[in-house]
Amino acid sequence: MSKKETLGPLSSFEGFAPGMDASAQGPSLWVVCQGSSLLVAEEDGALSVPLVEDLESIGLSPDCSHVLGTAGPSVCRAASVRSGVPAPDGFGFHPLRSLFDGISYAFFAVAARALEVVEWDGSHRYCGRCGAATTFKQGERARECPACGSLSYPRISPAVIVAVVRDGRILLARAARFPPGLRSVLAGYVEPGETLEECVHREVREETGIEVTNLRYFASQPWPFPHSLMIAFTAEHERGEISVDGAEIKEADWYGPEQLPAQIPVPMTVARHLIDWFCKTARAGKGDGDSV
């Protein structure tokens, strides 16, 4: 592997423009997925991804490939390879979560797009309505059933995530799925027929038994595990005391900015952005629920 065959460092990656035009000439930037892992090279602590005409040139035969857009002068493409396929010399497959410290947020967004697109492609090869094999619809990112006409677009599953504040403290909880010691803000998937605001109220009530008020939109973030969109809010405690079920949520408590748990979400996540917002506003004495 030569430096000409890779693009990096991914910690400073920027300049991506989404699209489906594959007309640009020269090597393509490849985001190669194996499950939720990406193919990267590491040299002197810097991460990079393949920059080659085609993946066959580095010994890979992808199951699918898709144009994601452009990154500078290069077409940016997503591809997937099956579980167990070995990485080419000089590369390795690494879970996206394990790469957070070595990539920019701009590259995380590209990786999220790649993972979600190849996941959609692999799970919609056959029509969910009639069972016929699907084909790609010209000019759209969609798979079309030639038998019944059903269209399948990449799936996005919305989820809310919320920082609840009370008297200069933030509500953090340990979910059953978390690694030992990790605490984070509350989150949950939106149910059919439910607004985002209704979801915030329901999730906080179900997970901790409290009611909230003064919801404010904060930010959003793609979360490709496997195809979520996190929509973040801030809120204030209205009434009630913490009561957890011990199943989905193991424990929860209120924390001041100087007494945060030892383990909180990493800076790449919108959960961490919410916690950082809380610390900044609490230390500045702006009070509960002030916007960022």
C-alpha positions in Angstrom: 0.0 0.0 0.0 1.4 3.4 -1.0 0.2 6.8 0.2 -1.3 7.4 -3.2 -3.7 4.5 -2.5 -5.1 6.1 0.6 -6.7 9.4 1.7 -6.0 10.8 5.1 -5.7 11.8 7.8 -9.4 11.3 8.5 -9.1 13.6 11.6 -9.0 16.6 9.2 -11.4 15.3 6.6 -13.8 17.9 5.2 -15.4 19.1 2.0 -17.9 16.3 1.3 -20.8 17.1 -1.0 -23.6 14.5 -1.2 -24.8 13.4 -4.6 -25.2 10.5 -7.1 -23.0 11.7 -10.0 -20.2 9.3 -10.8 -18.7 11.3 -13.7 -15.6 12.6 -12.0 -12.4 11.1 -13.3 -9.6 9.5 -11.3 -9.4 7.4 -8.2 -12.4 7.2 -5.9 -12.5 7.6 -2.1 -13.9 4.3 -0.8 -15.8 3.8 2.5 -15.8 0.0 2.7 -18.2 -1.5 5.3 -18.1 -4.9 6.9 -21.1 -4.9 9.2 -20.7 -1.8 11.3 -16.9 -1.8 10.7 -14.9 0.3 8.3 -11.8 -0.5 6.3 -9.0 1.9 7.4 -5.2 2.1 7.3 -3.3 3.5 10.2 0.2 5.0 10.0 1.8 7.0 12.8 -1.6 7.2 14.6 -3.3 8.7 11.5 -6.3 6.9 9.9 -6.9 6.8 6.1 -9.3 5.0 3.7 -8.6 3.6 0.2 -8.3 6.1 -2.7 -8.2 3.8 -5.7 -9.9 3.3 -9.1 -11.6 0.1 -8.0 -11.5 -2.2 -5.0 -10.3 -5.1 -7.1 -7.0 -3.3 -7.3 -6.4 -3.9 -3.6 -7.9 -7.4 -3.6 -11.5 -6.8 -2.6 -14.7 -7.9 -4.5 -17.5 -5.9 -3.0 -21.1 -7.2 -2.7 -22.4 -3.7 -3.7 -21.2 -0.2 -4.3 -22.9 3.2 -4.2 -21.9 6.7 -5.1 -22.3 8.9 -2.0 -21.1 12.2 -3.4 -17.8 13.9 -3.9 -14.9 14.7 -1.6 -12.8 17.3 -3.2 -12.0 16.2 -6.8 -12.8 12.5 -6.0 -16.1 10.6 -6.2 -16.9 9.1 -2.7 -18.3 5.6 -2.8 -19.6 3.2 -0.3 -19.1 -0.6 -0.6 -19.8 -3.6 1.5 -17.9 -6.9 1.9 -19.1 -10.0 3.6 -18.3 -11.0 7.2 -15.0 -12.9 7.3 -13.5 -11.4 4.2 -9.9 -10.5 5.2 -8.7 -6.9 4.9 -6.0 -6.1 2.3 -2.4 -5.7 3.3 -1.9 -2.5 5.2 -5.6 -2.2 6.1 -7.9 -3.5 8.8 -11.6 -3.6 9.6 -12.5 -1.6 12.7 -15.9 -0.8 14.3 -16.9 2.8 13.6 -17.3 3.5 17.3 -13.7 2.6 17.9 -12.5 5.2 15.4 -14.2 8.2 16.9 -11.0 9.6 18.3 -9.2 9.5 14.9 -11.9 11.0 12.6 -13.5 14.3 12.0 -17.2 14.8 12.5 -17.4 15.4 8.7 -16.0 12.0 8.0 -18.3 10.4 10.7 -21.2 11.8 8.7 -19.9 10.2 5.5 -19.3 6.9 7.3 -22.8 7.1 8.7 -24.2 7.6 5.2 -22.2 4.7 3.9 -23.2 2.3 6.6 -26.9 3.2 6.2 -26.9 2.9 2.5 -25.2 -0.5 2.3 -27.4 -1.8 5.1 -30.5 -0.7 3.2 -29.2 -2.3 0.0 -28.5 -5.6 1.7 -31.9 -5.8 3.4 -34.1 -4.8 0.5 -32.9 -7.2 -2.3 -36.4 -8.7 -2.3 -39.8 -6.9 -2.1 -41.3 -7.0 1.3 -44.8 -6.9 -0.2 -44.7 -9.7 -2.8 -41.2 -11.3 -2.5 -39.9 -10.5 -6.0 -36.3 -9.5 -6.5 -35.9 -5.8 -6.6 -33.9 -3.6 -8.9 -32.4 -0.1 -8.6 -34.7 2.8 -9.6 -33.1 5.0 -12.2 -32.2 8.5 -10.9 -33.1 7.7 -7.3 -31.6 6.0 -4.3 -34.4 3.5 -4.2 -35.0 -0.2 -4.9 -38.0 -0.9 -7.0 -40.1 -4.1 -7.3 -40.7 -4.9 -11.0 -43.7 -7.1 -10.1 -45.8 -4.8 -7.9 -44.1 -1.4 -8.2 -43.3 -1.1 -4.5 -40.4 1.3 -3.7 -38.0 1.0 -0.8 -35.9 4.0 0.2 -33.1 3.9 2.8 -34.7 3.5 6.1 -34.3 6.2 8.8 -35.5 5.4 12.3 -36.0 8.7 14.4 -35.1 8.7 18.0 -35.2 11.5 20.6 -32.4 12.2 23.1 -32.9 14.8 25.9 -31.0 16.6 28.6 -33.3 17.1 31.5 -32.2 19.8 33.9 -33.3 20.5 37.5 -31.9 23.2 39.9 -28.5 23.3 38.1 -28.2 19.5 37.8 -28.6 17.2 34.8 -30.4 13.8 34.7 -28.1 11.0 33.7 -28.9 7.3 33.7 -27.2 3.9 33.2 -29.1 1.8 30.7 -28.9 -2.0 30.9 -27.1 -2.1 27.6 -24.3 0.3 28.6 -20.8 -0.7 29.6 -20.3 -0.7 33.4 -19.9 2.8 34.8 -21.2 4.7 31.7 -24.0 7.3 32.3 -25.8 9.3 29.7 -28.9 11.4 28.9 -32.2 9.6 28.2 -33.1 8.5 24.7 -35.7 6.4 22.9 -37.3 5.6 19.5 -40.3 7.5 18.2 -43.4 5.3 18.0 -45.9 5.3 15.0 -48.2 8.3 15.1 -46.1 10.1 17.8 -44.6 13.6 17.6 -41.0 14.1 18.7 -42.3 16.1 21.6 -44.7 13.4 22.7 -41.9 10.9 22.5 -39.7 13.0 24.8 -42.4 13.2 27.4 -43.2 9.4 27.1 -39.6 8.2 27.2 -38.7 10.4 30.2 -41.8 9.3 32.0 -41.4 5.6 31.2 -37.7 5.5 32.1 -37.6 7.7 35.2 -41.1 8.4 36.3 -40.8 12.2 36.0 -42.6 14.8 34.0 -40.8 17.5 32.0 -41.6 20.9 30.5 -40.1 23.7 28.4 -38.8 21.4 25.6 -36.3 23.1 23.2 -34.8 21.7 20.1 -31.0 21.3 20.4 -29.5 19.5 17.4 -29.6 16.3 15.4 -27.1 13.6 14.4 -27.1 10.5 12.1 -26.5 7.4 14.2 -25.8 4.4 11.9 -26.4 1.6 14.3 -28.0 0.6 12.1 -30.1 3.5 10.7 -31.2 6.0 13.4 -31.5 9.8 13.4 -31.0 11.2 16.9 -33.0 14.4 17.5 -31.8 16.2 20.6 -33.8 18.3 23.0 -33.3 20.1 26.3 -36.0 20.1 28.9 -36.7 21.1 32.5 -38.0 19.0 35.3 -41.6 19.7 36.0 -42.7 17.3 38.7 -42.0 13.8 40.1 -39.1 11.9 41.6 -36.8 9.4 39.9 -38.1 5.9 39.8 -36.5 3.3 37.5 -37.7 -0.1 36.5 -34.3 -1.8 37.0 -34.7 -3.6 33.6 -34.2 -1.0 30.8 -32.7 1.6 33.1 -30.6 0.3 36.0 -30.1 3.6 37.8 -30.5 7.3 37.4 -29.6 10.5 39.3 -29.1 14.2 39.2 -25.5 15.5 38.6 -24.0 19.0 38.9 -21.4 20.1 36.4 -18.5 19.5 38.9 -19.8 16.0 39.9 -20.3 14.2 36.6 -19.8 10.5 36.5 -16.3 9.2 35.6 -17.6 7.8 32.3 -19.9 9.8 30.0 -20.4 9.6 26.2 -17.4 10.5 23.9 -17.2 14.0 22.3 -18.3 12.7 18.8 -21.9 12.0 20.1 -24.8 14.4 20.4 -25.3 12.9 23.9 -21.9 14.4 24.9 -22.8 17.7 23.2 -25.9 17.9 25.4 -23.8 17.2 28.6 -21.2 19.8 27.5 -24.1 22.3 26.9 -25.4 21.7 30.4 -22.0 22.2 32.0 -21.4 25.4 30.0 -24.7 27.0 30.9 -24.7 25.8 34.5 -21.3 27.2 35.1 -22.3 30.5 33.5 -25.4 30.6 35.8 -27.9 30.8 32.9 -30.4 28.5 34.7 -32.5 25.5 33.6 -33.4 25.1 30.0 -31.6 28.1 28.5 -30.9 27.5 24.8 -27.3 26.9 23.6 
